[in-house]
Amino acid sequence: MSTLSRLEQTITARASASPDSSYVAKLNAKGVPKMAQKVGEEATETVIAAVSGSNSELVGESADLLFHLMVLLQAKGVALDDVLGELDRREGLSGLEEKASRPQS
């Protein structure tokens, strides 16, 4: 089992815990808007670390970003396998081809 799969199981198990005993439960209690805000904050911190931080700072911020994204996915009922399936679907396509294949809005 991969690290991300184990993390997904841990997040699912802690989602319904007491907010006093679990950070995941605390985020769930605050709702999807707060979770989305945290993903945005962590994405910004990841960008800053990439531009002006050390590689170890980038690794730490990237881990925070993945964690918060997975908490958000769990809250929205989106399985990690769904995201991985989408990445598998895109494998072998150039980024330009994949973007052009998306429906126009």
C-alpha positions in Angstrom: 0.0 0.0 0.0 1.4 3.4 -1.0 2.0 6.3 1.4 -0.9 8.2 -0.1 -3.3 5.3 0.2 -2.3 4.9 3.9 -2.8 8.6 4.4 -6.2 8.4 2.7 -7.3 5.7 5.2 -6.0 7.7 8.1 -7.9 10.8 7.0 -11.1 8.8 6.5 -10.7 7.2 10.0 -10.1 10.6 11.7 -12.8 12.6 9.9 -15.4 11.6 12.4 -13.3 11.8 15.5 -13.6 14.5 18.1 -12.3 17.9 16.8 -10.5 18.1 20.2 -8.4 15.0 19.3 -7.9 15.3 15.6 -6.8 18.0 13.2 -8.6 16.2 10.4 -11.8 16.3 12.4 -11.3 19.9 13.3 -11.0 20.8 9.6 -14.1 18.7 8.9 -16.0 20.5 11.6 -15.1 23.9 9.9 -16.4 22.7 6.5 -15.4 22.6 2.9 -14.8 26.3 2.5 -12.2 26.3 5.3 -10.6 23.2 3.8 -10.4 24.8 0.4 -8.9 27.9 2.0 -6.2 25.7 3.6 -5.4 24.1 0.3 -5.0 27.6 -1.2 -2.7 28.7 1.7 -0.6 25.6 1.4 -0.3 26.0 -2.4 0.9 29.6 -1.9 3.4 28.5 0.7 4.6 25.7 -1.7 5.1 28.3 -4.5 7.0 30.6 -2.2 9.3 27.7 -1.1 9.9 26.8 -4.7 10.9 30.3 -5.6 12.9 31.4 -2.6 13.2 28.5 -0.1 15.4 25.5 0.2 14.6 22.1 -1.2 13.8 20.9 2.3 11.3 23.8 2.7 9.7 22.8 -0.6 9.4 19.2 0.5 7.7 20.2 3.7 5.3 22.6 2.0 4.5 20.0 -0.7 3.7 17.4 2.0 1.4 20.0 3.7 -0.3 20.7 0.3 -0.9 17.0 -0.4 -2.3 16.4 3.0 -4.7 19.3 2.9 -5.8 18.4 -0.6 -6.5 14.9 0.5 -8.6 16.1 3.4 -10.6 18.2 1.0 -11.0 15.3 -1.4 -12.2 13.1 1.4 -14.7 15.7 2.6 -16.1 16.0 -1.0 -16.3 12.2 -1.4 -13.6 12.0 -4.0 -11.4 8.9 -3.7 -7.7 9.2 -4.3 -8.2 6.4 -6.9 -10.4 8.8 -8.9 -7.6 11.4 -9.1 -5.0 8.7 -9.9 -7.3 7.4 -12.6 -7.5 10.8 -14.2 -3.7 11.0 -14.1 -3.5 7.6 -15.8 -6.0 8.8 -18.4 -3.7 11.8 -19.2 -0.5 9.7 -19.3 1.1 9.9 -22.7 -0.8 13.0 -23.7 1.1 16.2 -24.1 -0.2 18.9 -21.7 -1.2 21.0 -24.7 -3.2 18.1 -26.2 -4.9 17.3 -22.8 -5.9 20.9 -22.3 -7.3 21.2 -25.8 -9.4 18.1 -25.3 -11.3 19.7 -22.3 -14.8 21.1 -22.9 -14.7 24.8 -23.5 -16.6 26.9 -20.9 
